[in-house]
């Protein structure tokens, strides 16, 4: 595998943008930037007086990547074209984020940076589950 400097630079820039957005939301609004929590509260009607802010956040999660694709083009990926498998994966991720009371942005970015033991454990568990899933999908099922 050859590492293209362009690839890691995009990852670094994206990571800095996510970290910066999380810091601003925490410092300005005293709220944790957990995408699954935001989506969950919008879907179950618990958004209350911050519903507008949550909808703008979710809109940004959709609009910014769409804008990036329009400006610089879509990156090459190896995502499966198996739509039922992708749907199942999305449902399982949804259940996992509900069970863990958070997702990558909430636990991995915001929680771990605050040294939250719950977030450190949750991040370790979902990373381990991802590794096991990848191993099974690649070496047992031959899907990847």
WOBEL-V15767 format. One record per backbone hydrogen bond with DSSP energy under -1.0 kcal/mol. NH is the residue of the N-H (numbers start at 0). CO is the residue of the C=O. E is the energy in kcal/mol with one decimal. If there is no record, write none. Layout:
nh	co	e
NH	CO	E
NH	CO	E
This chain:
nh	co	e
6	3	-1.1
7	3	-1.4
8	4	-1.9
9	5	-1.9
10	6	-1.8
11	7	-2.4
12	8	-2.8
13	9	-2.6
14	10	-2.5
15	11	-2.4
16	12	-2.2
17	13	-2.5
18	14	-2.7
19	15	-2.5
20	16	-2.4
21	17	-2.4
22	18	-2.3
23	19	-2.4
24	20	-2.4
25	21	-2.1
26	22	-2.8
27	23	-3.0
28	24	-1.8
30	24	-1.3
33	31	-1.6
37	33	-2.4
38	34	-2.7
39	35	-2.8
40	36	-2.3
41	37	-1.8
42	38	-2.6
43	39	-2.3
45	40	-1.4
46	40	-1.2
49	46	-1.9
50	47	-1.3
53	49	-2.5
54	50	-2.7
55	51	-2.2
56	52	-2.2
57	53	-2.6
58	54	-2.5
59	55	-2.3
60	56	-1.8
61	57	-1.1
62	58	-3.4
63	59	-2.1
65	61	-1.4
66	62	-2.7
67	63	-2.6
68	64	-2.5
69	65	-2.1
70	66	-2.1
71	67	-3.1
72	68	-1.5
82	80	-1.3
85	81	-2.2
86	82	-2.6
87	83	-2.5
88	84	-2.4
89	85	-2.3
90	86	-2.3
91	87	-2.6
92	88	-2.4
93	89	-2.2
94	90	-2.5
95	91	-2.5
96	92	-2.6
97	93	-1.8
98	94	-2.8
99	95	-2.4
101	96	-2.6
106	102	-3.1
108	103	-1.6
109	104	-2.1
110	105	-2.1
111	106	-2.4
114	111	-1.6
115	110	-2.4
119	115	-2.4
120	116	-2.6
121	117	-2.6
122	118	-2.6
123	119	-2.1
124	120	-2.5
125	121	-2.7
126	122	-2.2
127	123	-2.2
128	124	-2.7
129	125	-2.0
130	126	-2.1
131	127	-2.5
132	128	-2.6
133	129	-2.5
134	130	-2.6
135	131	-2.8
136	132	-2.9
137	133	-2.6
138	134	-3.0
139	135	-1.4
140	135	-2.8
142	136	-2.9
